[in-house]
Amino acid sequence: TAVVFLLKSGMDANAAVPLYAQLEQKIELQIANRALHPGDRLPTEAQLARENGVSVITVRKAIDGLVRKGLLECKQGKGTFVSHHKLQRNMKKLQSFSDMCRQMGMKPGARMVENHLVPASAPIARRLGVDAGSSVIYISRLRLADGDPVQIEKSYFPLSYAFLLEAKFDDNSLFDYLRKSRGVWVASSEKSIEVCRVTKEEAALLNIQKGDLQLCVKSTAFDANEQVLYAGVQIINGDLFSLYVYESEQ
């Protein structure tokens, strides 16, 4: 990501607010106003010191404060970057990606990658309760949060959901479509979480490197009648997304 040069302005050595706090506030305001975006790299400490007429020690104190707030992150040998706001999903709660984004004040989005019939692999066939090699509906979508690619959803439906082949799922919720068009919703699901290496195609969609290790969630969803609704695989960019699980003895 290109280095972002901060605007020179308003560093007042005579003000009651210390210089490091003034610089910290200035950078924080630029992040809030989206003049600095997640992933942007800041100039070096020496550059920031020259541009703002302060010492490197002052710059370092300002950056340290913003790192503690989670607004900046320092990567060894690479520089200081504006942090990505991580999405957090509670794995105990049934919730669509769209609802999760809205709850966190972010705009959900989707881009449909594929929607067609495929032969079911043995693992998918077992989860759907169909014969291996039989045709199932396959829907692949790239999910976005505030326009940033966050996860790839791969969903496999039995042929009774063939009506989905005629639908488009760009910037709309698959869950909402099923509920509104057929009165069907996810009542329960079981999930397993592991790590996987992304393929070249998956890496291109998520703007990461081929072979990167990312989170992989395999799920089987059931409707209100406890019938299998779909089998899913979610490939999640762990730099932007965290999974939360609460455990107790009860």
Secondary structure, DSSP 8 states (H G I E B T S, - for coil): --B---------TTSSS-HHHHHHHHHHHHHHTTSS-TT-B---HHHHHHHHT--HHHHHHHHHHHHHTTSEEEETTTEEEE----EEEETTS---HHHHHHHTT--EEEEEEEEEEEE--HHHHHHHTS-TT-EEEEEEEEEEETTEEEEEEEEEE-GGGGGGGG---SSS-HHHHHHHHHS----EEEEEEEEEE--HHHHHHHTS-TT-EEEEEEEEEE-TTS-EEEEEEEEE-TTTEEEE------
